[in-house]
Each structure stands twice: as C-alpha cells, then as structure tokens.
Amino acid sequence: MIDKGPVLLDITDGIARLRLNRPDAANGMSAELLSALCDAIMVCHGHSDLRVVLLSGEGTNFCAGGDVRAFASKGEKLPDYIRQATAYLQNAVTGLLRLEAPVIASVQGFAAGGGGFGLVCASDIVIAAESAKFLAGATRVAMAPDAGVSVTLSRLVGLRRAMSILLTNPVIPAAEALQMGIVTKVVPDAELADASLALVRELAAGAP
C-alpha cells in the first residue's frame, strides 16, 4: 500500500487501485509524480495474484498532462528535467502495457498530453464521464508525441485518424472519443466511480 504522496496505491482482493494524487495541480505530471507512478506500477508487477488495475485521478481531472508550473520553475535546468520526466513517463507506460492484469482507466475532466492521454491509450478499458475531454497536445508545444501514443492511438483509431489527432490536437469530447474507439464506455458524471468499481469487481471475480 502507498497511502501518501503524488501516487496512491491499494491492493485488496486482487484489485489494485492506482490513483494520481495531485488534485490541486489537475494531476499534472511532475518528475516526482512520474517516478512514484513507476514505483507503484512495479509494486503491481510484484503481485502474482493481481486480477485487475483501476487507474484514476483524484479531484476534477484525470490528468491534465505535464506540470507546467514545475517546468517553469526549472529555468536553465528545464531540458534536463523534461528528459528525466519523459524517461519516467515512458517507463510507466511500458510497465502498464506489460501488466498481465487488465488496466481500467476511469476518466473525469481532462485527459491531456502524454501523461493523461498517453495513460488512457495504454489502458485496456476506458470508462469516461460524459463531461470528460481528451487532448493529445504535444505538437502544440513543439514536442513529439510521447508515452507511446503514436503506436497505441494508431491501434485504437487507425493510422490516418491517429495522425490527424496528433498533428491537429482537437479537444475530443467523451461521446466522440467513444465513437472513435478511444473510450470503451461513457457514463453520467455522477455514476463514474460506481460504474468503474462495478467493472473491476466483475473482472476480479471472473475465472483466473
């Protein structure tokens, strides 16, 4: 169990509840959060009886991408900081993709950038609140798409549509994300937590 810090983890009865825990920063991904996320995912890998992972974000947003305030505070050290954060992000996504247990993302608010959108695309099932919005975002700030989204998004929506999304960076409402195949199911905002828990409990109770 990890019960404090930028990432929380509880594993009970084969269910891992993995939560991004920087609600005051829209769960923006600092190097510290990403390092903690890598550690939590490795803990999940160490549980042979793990049946399912529920990935969520505390507060009103799943994850708004990189932590702009953290980036701005680094001054001349920003390039090194971004390289470090990106390395942690790539390791976290790789760790999620390699988990034997399915990963269920429960998304409210914004899922943006390599952090938010990348984690969504790396998940096996995505349940989104009706008001959720999705944004790739990297090329808006002259960066290459990270978190493996050039591959994972292409698998979900096809190469042509993925190319368009990554180059033009539309804000994608939940209903449209469902039609595209980015999202598995859309539920009313007030039902998101219950719907997500019901699914993970169903999966955990299934045949091993």
C-alpha positions as CSV (number, residue, x, y, z in Angstrom):
1,M,0.0,0.0,0.0
2,I,1.1,3.6,-0.8
3,D,-1.1,5.9,1.2
4,K,0.6,9.3,0.7
5,G,2.4,11.2,-1.9
6,P,1.7,12.0,-5.6
7,V,0.5,8.5,-6.4
8,L,-1.6,6.3,-4.1
9,L,-1.9,2.5,-4.4
10,D,-4.1,0.0,-2.6
11,I,-4.2,-3.7,-3.5
12,T,-7.0,-5.7,-1.9
13,D,-8.7,-8.9,-3.1
14,G,-6.8,-8.9,-6.4
15,I,-7.8,-5.3,-7.2
16,A,-5.2,-2.6,-7.4
17,R,-6.5,1.0,-7.1
18,L,-3.9,3.2,-8.6
19,R,-4.6,6.9,-8.2
20,L,-2.8,10.1,-9.3
21,N,-2.9,12.3,-6.3
22,R,-2.1,15.9,-7.2
23,P,-5.7,17.3,-7.5
24,D,-4.5,20.9,-6.8
25,A,-2.4,20.7,-10.0
26,A,-5.0,18.8,-12.1
27,N,-2.8,15.7,-11.5
28,G,-0.1,17.4,-13.7
29,M,2.8,15.2,-14.2
30,S,6.0,16.3,-12.5
31,A,9.1,14.1,-12.5
32,E,8.3,13.3,-8.8
33,L,4.8,12.1,-9.7
34,L,6.1,10.0,-12.6
35,S,8.8,8.4,-10.5
36,A,6.2,7.5,-7.9
37,L,3.9,6.1,-10.7
38,C,6.8,3.9,-11.9
39,D,7.3,2.6,-8.4
40,A,3.6,1.9,-7.9
41,I,3.4,0.0,-11.2
42,M,6.4,-2.1,-10.2
43,V,4.6,-3.0,-7.0
44,C,1.7,-4.2,-9.1
45,H,4.1,-6.4,-11.1
46,G,5.2,-8.0,-7.9
47,H,1.7,-9.3,-7.0
48,S,1.1,-12.6,-8.8
49,D,-2.5,-12.7,-7.6
50,L,-3.4,-9.3,-9.1
51,R,-6.6,-9.6,-11.2
52,V,-7.2,-6.0,-12.3
53,V,-5.9,-2.4,-12.0
54,L,-8.2,0.6,-11.7
55,L,-6.3,3.7,-12.8
56,S,-7.9,7.1,-11.8
57,G,-7.1,10.6,-10.8
58,E,-8.1,12.4,-7.7
59,G,-10.1,15.7,-8.0
60,T,-11.8,17.1,-11.0
61,N,-9.4,16.0,-13.7
62,F,-7.9,12.6,-14.6
63,C,-4.6,14.2,-15.7
64,A,-4.0,17.5,-17.5
65,G,-0.6,16.4,-18.8
66,G,2.8,17.8,-17.9
67,D,3.0,20.1,-14.8
68,V,3.6,23.5,-16.5
69,R,4.4,25.2,-13.1
70,A,7.1,22.6,-12.3
71,F,8.6,23.1,-15.8
72,A,8.6,26.9,-15.4
73,S,10.4,26.7,-12.1
74,K,13.4,24.8,-13.6
75,G,14.9,27.7,-15.5
76,E,18.1,26.6,-17.3
77,K,17.7,23.1,-16.0
78,L,14.4,22.6,-17.8
79,P,15.8,20.5,-20.7
80,D,17.3,18.0,-18.2
81,Y,14.1,18.0,-16.1
82,I,12.0,17.2,-19.2
83,R,14.3,14.4,-20.2
84,Q,14.1,12.9,-16.7
85,A,10.3,13.3,-16.6
86,T,9.9,11.8,-20.1
87,A,12.0,8.8,-19.2
88,Y,9.8,8.1,-16.2
89,L,6.7,8.5,-18.3
90,Q,7.9,6.0,-20.9
91,N,8.8,3.5,-18.2
92,A,5.4,4.0,-16.6
93,V,3.5,3.4,-19.8
94,T,5.7,0.4,-20.7
95,G,5.0,-1.0,-17.2
96,L,1.3,-0.6,-17.7
97,L,1.3,-2.3,-21.1
98,R,3.3,-5.2,-19.7
99,L,1.0,-5.9,-16.8
100,E,-0.7,-9.3,-17.1
101,A,-3.8,-7.9,-15.3
102,P,-6.1,-5.6,-17.4
103,V,-5.9,-1.9,-16.7
104,I,-9.2,0.0,-16.4
105,A,-8.9,3.8,-16.7
106,S,-11.7,5.9,-15.0
107,V,-11.6,9.3,-16.6
108,Q,-13.2,12.6,-15.5
109,G,-12.3,16.1,-16.6
110,F,-9.3,16.4,-18.9
111,A,-7.0,13.6,-20.0
112,A,-4.4,15.6,-21.8
113,G,-0.8,15.3,-23.1
114,G,1.5,12.3,-22.8
115,G,0.5,11.9,-19.2
116,G,-3.2,11.9,-19.4
117,F,-3.9,10.9,-23.0
118,G,-1.0,8.5,-23.1
119,L,-2.2,6.6,-20.0
120,V,-5.7,6.4,-21.5
121,C,-4.4,5.0,-24.7
122,A,-2.2,2.4,-22.8
123,S,-5.2,1.2,-20.8
124,D,-7.2,-1.9,-21.8
125,I,-10.7,-0.5,-21.0
126,V,-11.6,3.2,-20.5
127,I,-14.7,4.4,-18.8
128,A,-15.3,8.1,-19.2
129,A,-17.6,10.6,-17.6
130,E,-19.9,12.4,-20.0
131,S,-18.0,15.7,-19.4
132,A,-14.6,14.2,-19.9
133,K,-12.4,15.6,-22.7
134,F,-9.3,14.2,-24.4
135,L,-6.3,16.1,-25.9
136,A,-3.0,14.8,-27.3
137,G,-1.4,18.2,-27.2
138,A,2.3,17.5,-27.7
139,T,2.7,19.2,-31.1
140,R,1.0,22.3,-29.8
141,V,4.2,23.0,-27.8
142,A,6.6,21.8,-30.5
143,M,7.2,18.4,-28.9
144,A,6.9,15.0,-30.4
145,P,4.1,12.8,-29.1
146,D,5.3,10.8,-26.1
147,A,4.1,8.0,-23.9
148,G,3.9,5.7,-26.9
149,V,0.7,7.3,-28.2
150,S,1.9,7.3,-31.9
151,V,1.6,3.5,-31.5
152,T,-1.2,2.9,-29.0
153,L,-3.5,5.5,-30.5
154,S,-3.0,4.1,-34.0
155,R,-4.0,0.7,-32.8
156,L,-7.2,2.2,-31.4
157,V,-8.4,4.5,-34.2
158,G,-6.3,3.6,-37.2
159,L,-3.2,5.3,-38.6
160,R,-4.8,8.1,-40.6
161,R,-7.1,9.3,-37.8
162,A,-4.3,9.0,-35.3
163,M,-2.0,11.1,-37.5
164,S,-4.8,13.8,-37.7
165,I,-5.4,13.8,-33.9
166,L,-1.7,14.0,-33.1
167,L,-1.0,16.8,-35.6
168,T,-4.1,19.0,-35.2
169,N,-4.7,18.4,-31.4
170,P,-8.5,18.6,-31.3
171,V,-10.2,18.6,-27.9
172,I,-12.2,15.4,-28.1
173,P,-15.4,15.2,-26.1
174,A,-16.2,11.8,-24.4
175,A,-19.0,10.9,-26.8
176,E,-16.8,11.5,-29.8
177,A,-13.9,9.6,-28.2
178,L,-16.4,6.7,-27.7
179,Q,-17.2,6.7,-31.4
180,M,-13.5,6.8,-32.3
181,G,-12.7,3.8,-30.1
182,I,-10.5,5.7,-27.6
183,V,-13.1,5.2,-24.9
184,T,-15.0,2.0,-24.1
185,K,-18.0,3.4,-22.3
186,V,-19.4,6.8,-21.3
187,V,-21.5,7.2,-18.2
188,P,-23.1,10.2,-16.4
189,D,-20.5,12.1,-14.3
190,A,-22.2,11.1,-11.0
191,E,-22.1,7.4,-12.0
192,L,-18.4,7.2,-13.0
193,A,-17.0,5.9,-9.7
194,D,-19.7,3.3,-9.2
195,A,-19.5,2.1,-12.8
196,S,-15.8,1.8,-12.7
197,L,-15.8,-0.2,-9.4
198,A,-18.6,-2.5,-10.7
199,L,-16.5,-3.4,-13.7
200,V,-13.3,-4.1,-11.8
201,R,-15.1,-6.2,-9.3
202,E,-16.7,-8.2,-12.1
203,L,-13.3,-8.8,-13.7
204,A,-11.7,-9.7,-10.4
205,A,-14.5,-12.2,-9.7
206,G,-14.0,-13.9,-13.1
207,A,-12.1,-17.1,-13.8
208,P,-8.4,-16.7,-13.3
